[in-house]
């Protein structure tokens, strides 16, 4: 792996926390993600199942984890299966984890090869009454592709039809929402790498530069600092493109007088940062651009101050909406009359700010968590208000990553320039 070794105590603690909240006589089964094909003999890059990584630290395909805290034989209470290497695999793909390396990474002592799974499994599954299987229960999941986990559920039901099946996802959402100190360090590293990329592009962007050239500058800086690259598909949107929320073509020139919206960040050790900045292509904001920029920055600062212990998702977004309303009135985009006549289900401000202000952040960019759970220390959220004025071809969004603490919050991106004057000074230095 490109990233430095992670202390296995993180994964040992994560498994302990999960075991504490399982039903008696339970068995947890987790599978690695598939390597997805492209065409012919091609394949996409491998991305580990985040739940499996969270519990083992293993970043390798064809891995299976079993957790059975009440098994009569202690050696079968945590079992890890990893792909056995051979000379052919070593030549074509490189070495895979040895059993000892798997122990060092995960802290799990009982290691088998994946091809031994069925034989070993029969000595474990019949000691369990409740079997926890995993599904993608993210509220925004809309994938038509059947995962390895989904296929395994079908296979398990056929082979063991009278076991009691239990959903693992709610427990993983509960645990992963609270970041351990090592996880915060990994997220901070991703933010630090992102800072290096952003500072690099501030000296690179000028009229005539192509959006994809900016993407290349960022990728170079990220990879040279031990990141695999972008933590999500980068949005590098100049001019009117900034009003397209998920613009990813990145194929247009950056023109003099335009704003360049950059929703780009690095991953590190599977943890992803999430940054948005909006900068003037020529290094200077126009009067109107600065008015809108400052309005978004005020909403950002007000929103950030609300990301505190005890607050809750829906109430937080209602309060952010009120702040945004006042800024849009100040900009001449809304009137008090328009707000009085608005549809409560789609407030007037949504015309210019149609997305949410925050989402959970961690091993997934839109990380797992429950919106009905009050904010707690250890949760990490994005804070990303924006104003998009399509009739003016102007879109501005600002985003940082915020760790909730016992006494407020910590901005993990506080060291990344966000004030308009600072951005102009750096672009013109």
C-alpha angles and dihedrals in degrees: 000000000000093000123079117263114280118227105258089219087082092062094040089054093045091054091047091052091050093048090054093062100042122108116255116280093017135159124201118202121191128176131200118247121266124256098244118226125229108186138305104004095330127120139185123249115279120257116185124233099261093219091054091047090048091057101037114015088227112143098187136106124248092033122144128190126201123189117185108161096182099046110135091231111063093210090064096052091089118022129171126194118199132180113269115233126222137179094273093050091045091054098045104030107013130246121323125211116294117221090256092049089050089053091050093049098043107025088231112134101194108073128170133172115261092243088063092059101104094048095048094039095063089062091056109034096060090057090060129081098183121046118194114209126182131239134169103260098166106137091229096049111127103158121146092192118102110232128214087253091055092049091049092055089058091047094048094050090053094050100037106024100163101051115110108251119210131189113251096187098079090055093048090048089052094050101038093051090071111063120215118225092259090052091052089053091052092049089048090052090053089050091049092053089048089054091056091052094048094049089049094054093047087069093042105049117094137136112299097027113129120237090237090054088059088050089053093051091053095046091051093053094044096049094045087058096056098268121130086225134260117015088217138002104300121242111210103169124172126192115336090359087077089071090064103085097207100031106156104156091097091184105119132095120256105239132210110265096022130117117236113213112204119192097175137131144158131249124220125190089346092305113117132212119208119208134169126185132167116209135177111252092220094043098254130084118227117232092260094044090051092050091054093041093053091047091054091046091053091051089047093053093045091048093047091054089057094056093096139127113286098025119116134217104250096040090048093053092048090055092047088052091057091053091048091050092057092049093049090051089051090052092051093245096112135027130208088246091057090052093049090054097042126125105252089216091057110024119209093250089064089078088071100023107035101161136067123271099228145018135181115272132202134086087359122043089227089037126198121267141119119266090206092060116095116243114271135187109277096036115123122207136175118236109207121155119170143179119214118188105185094182089059096040088236127132126169127179130168124194138178134168116248129200114204113224136183091262103037124298144302122229105221089196099045088118093059113092114255107150112100094232092051092051092049091048093050093046091052099039 
